Amino acid sequence: MGTMSTAEFRNGAKIELDGVPFNIVDFQHVKPGKGGAFVRTKLKSLKDGRVLEKTFRSGEKVDTPDLVHTTMQYLYQAGDDYVFMDNNTYDQVTMTAAQLGDALDFMLENMEVKVLYHQGSPIDVEIPTFMELEIAETDPGVKGDTASGGSKPATLVTGAVVKVPLYIEVGEKIRVDTRTRTYIERAK
């Protein structure tokens, strides 16, 4: 287990508090007119998804968790559980919807993901940042509406809803940024 100074905080960095790994969702360095500087953070637990706000003194050291990434294949859903298989050992692990969080909106059966382990237990899944997915449902495209810059909601085959340009139709494949849930372009 290593340590990290508050000066090294950034969104997405992982720290450990009381044996629980957290993801830094947001942080702000504050230098009041009186007194010492501090860092205000919003942290999300990688174990159960709860959000916590915590303040650290500027320059304070915090622990970084020992995390292991393993490439796995998402196999199937069984009730509220989701089953993954290690590509090397063929071992299978099960995770809950609560553990998977927003990643669920972009998961397709048989896709490869990185499963994050903490102290031997799976706690989180990292999906690819950019994915090419098919439009399952959206309003019909309107001819001549390509230059107006308008957008409409579209449901992807995974169930996620993203805003797309008006000319995009059902059945088309688009490229999506899974972090921001935004349309990038039509898939080639």
C-alpha positions as CSV (number, residue, x, y, z in Angstrom):
1,M,0.0,0.0,0.0
2,G,1.4,3.4,-1.0
3,T,0.6,6.9,0.0
4,M,-0.5,10.0,-1.9
5,S,-0.4,13.7,-0.9
6,T,-3.4,15.9,-1.2
7,A,-1.5,17.9,-3.9
8,E,-1.7,14.7,-6.1
9,F,-5.5,14.5,-5.9
10,R,-7.3,14.4,-9.2
11,N,-10.8,13.2,-10.3
12,G,-10.7,9.4,-10.7
13,A,-7.8,8.9,-8.3
14,K,-8.3,6.1,-5.7
15,I,-7.5,6.4,-2.0
16,E,-8.1,4.2,1.0
17,L,-9.8,5.3,4.2
18,D,-10.2,2.9,7.2
19,G,-9.5,-0.1,4.9
20,V,-12.2,0.9,2.3
21,P,-11.1,2.0,-1.2
22,F,-12.7,5.2,-2.5
23,N,-12.7,7.0,-5.9
24,I,-12.3,10.8,-5.9
25,V,-15.4,12.1,-7.7
26,D,-14.6,15.8,-7.1
27,F,-12.1,17.8,-5.1
28,Q,-11.4,21.5,-4.5
29,H,-8.3,23.1,-3.0
30,V,-9.4,25.9,-0.6
31,K,-7.1,28.6,0.8
32,P,-9.0,30.7,3.3
33,G,-7.8,34.2,4.2
34,K,-7.1,32.9,7.8
35,G,-5.8,29.5,8.8
36,G,-4.3,26.7,6.8
37,A,-5.3,25.5,3.3
38,F,-7.4,22.4,3.0
39,V,-8.8,20.1,0.3
40,R,-12.6,19.5,0.2
41,T,-13.4,16.1,-1.5
42,K,-16.4,14.1,-2.6
43,L,-15.5,10.4,-2.4
44,K,-17.4,7.4,-3.7
45,S,-16.9,4.0,-2.1
46,L,-15.8,1.3,-4.5
47,K,-17.3,-1.3,-2.1
48,D,-20.9,-0.2,-1.8
49,G,-21.2,3.0,-3.9
50,R,-22.0,5.4,-1.1
51,V,-20.8,9.0,-1.4
52,L,-18.9,10.7,1.3
53,E,-17.7,14.3,1.7
54,K,-14.4,14.6,3.5
55,T,-12.0,17.5,4.2
56,F,-8.2,17.0,4.3
57,R,-5.5,19.4,5.5
58,S,-3.3,20.6,2.6
59,G,-0.3,18.4,2.2
60,E,-1.8,15.6,4.3
61,K,-0.8,12.0,3.2
62,V,-3.5,9.4,2.6
63,D,-3.2,5.7,1.8
64,T,-3.7,4.4,-1.7
65,P,-5.4,1.0,-2.0
66,D,-3.7,-2.2,-3.3
67,L,-5.9,-2.8,-6.4
68,V,-5.5,-5.5,-9.0
69,H,-7.0,-5.2,-12.5
70,T,-8.0,-8.5,-14.2
71,T,-9.3,-8.7,-17.8
72,M,-12.5,-10.7,-17.7
73,Q,-15.4,-11.4,-20.0
74,Y,-19.0,-10.5,-19.0
75,L,-21.0,-13.8,-19.4
76,Y,-24.6,-13.3,-18.3
77,Q,-27.1,-11.9,-15.8
78,A,-28.7,-14.2,-13.3
79,G,-31.3,-12.3,-11.3
80,D,-29.6,-9.4,-9.7
81,D,-26.2,-11.0,-10.1
82,Y,-23.8,-10.6,-13.0
83,V,-21.3,-13.3,-13.9
84,F,-17.8,-12.7,-15.2
85,M,-15.1,-15.1,-16.3
86,D,-11.3,-14.7,-16.0
87,N,-9.9,-15.0,-19.6
88,N,-6.8,-16.8,-18.3
89,T,-7.9,-19.1,-15.5
90,Y,-11.6,-19.5,-16.5
91,D,-12.6,-18.8,-12.9
92,Q,-16.0,-17.1,-12.6
93,V,-16.9,-14.3,-10.2
94,T,-20.3,-12.8,-9.5
95,M,-21.0,-9.1,-8.9
96,T,-24.2,-7.3,-7.9
97,A,-25.9,-4.4,-9.8
98,A,-24.9,-2.1,-6.9
99,Q,-21.2,-3.0,-7.4
100,L,-21.4,-2.4,-11.1
101,G,-23.3,1.0,-10.9
102,D,-23.3,3.0,-14.1
103,A,-21.2,0.5,-16.0
104,L,-24.3,-1.7,-16.3
105,D,-25.8,0.8,-18.8
106,F,-23.1,-0.1,-21.3
107,M,-22.5,-3.8,-20.7
108,L,-23.1,-6.4,-23.5
109,E,-22.8,-10.1,-23.0
110,N,-19.4,-11.5,-24.0
111,M,-17.6,-8.1,-23.9
112,E,-14.3,-7.8,-22.2
113,V,-14.0,-5.6,-19.1
114,K,-11.4,-4.9,-16.4
115,V,-12.6,-6.2,-13.0
116,L,-11.0,-4.3,-10.1
117,Y,-10.0,-6.5,-7.1
118,H,-9.3,-5.2,-3.6
119,Q,-7.9,-7.7,-1.0
120,G,-9.0,-10.6,-3.2
121,S,-12.6,-9.5,-3.7
122,P,-14.1,-8.0,-6.9
123,I,-15.3,-4.5,-6.2
124,D,-15.7,-2.6,-9.5
125,V,-15.7,-2.9,-13.2
126,E,-14.1,-0.7,-15.8
127,I,-15.7,-0.7,-19.2
128,P,-14.0,0.7,-22.3
129,T,-14.0,4.5,-22.5
130,F,-15.3,4.5,-26.1
131,M,-17.8,1.9,-27.4
132,E,-19.6,1.4,-30.7
133,L,-23.2,0.5,-30.0
134,E,-26.4,0.1,-32.0
135,I,-29.4,2.4,-31.6
136,A,-32.4,0.3,-30.4
137,E,-35.0,3.0,-30.2
138,T,-35.3,6.7,-31.2
139,D,-37.7,9.1,-33.0
140,P,-37.5,8.9,-36.8
141,G,-34.9,11.1,-38.5
142,V,-36.1,14.2,-40.3
143,K,-34.6,15.0,-43.8
144,G,-32.9,18.3,-43.9
145,D,-32.5,18.5,-40.2
146,T,-28.7,17.8,-40.2
147,A,-27.6,21.4,-40.0
148,S,-29.8,22.7,-37.2
149,G,-27.6,21.1,-34.5
150,G,-30.6,19.7,-32.6
151,S,-30.5,16.4,-30.7
152,K,-32.9,13.8,-29.5
153,P,-32.7,11.0,-27.0
154,A,-31.8,7.5,-28.3
155,T,-31.9,4.2,-26.4
156,L,-28.9,1.9,-27.1
157,V,-29.1,-1.9,-27.3
158,T,-27.6,-1.9,-23.8
159,G,-30.4,0.2,-22.4
160,A,-28.4,3.4,-21.9
161,V,-30.0,6.6,-23.2
162,V,-27.8,9.2,-25.0
163,K,-28.5,12.4,-26.9
164,V,-27.9,12.0,-30.7
165,P,-28.2,14.3,-33.7
166,L,-31.7,14.4,-35.3
167,Y,-30.6,12.4,-38.4
168,I,-29.5,9.3,-36.5
169,E,-31.9,6.3,-37.1
170,V,-32.8,3.0,-35.4
171,G,-30.3,0.3,-36.3
172,E,-27.3,2.6,-36.9
173,K,-24.1,2.1,-34.9
174,I,-22.7,5.1,-33.0
175,R,-19.5,5.7,-31.1
176,V,-20.2,6.8,-27.4
177,D,-18.0,8.1,-24.6
178,T,-19.1,5.9,-21.7
179,R,-17.6,8.4,-19.1
180,T,-19.8,11.3,-20.1
181,R,-22.6,9.3,-21.8
182,T,-22.3,11.4,-25.0
183,Y,-22.5,10.7,-28.7
184,I,-19.2,11.2,-30.6
185,E,-19.9,10.1,-34.1
186,R,-21.4,7.5,-36.4
187,A,-19.5,4.2,-36.3
188,K,-17.4,3.5,-39.4
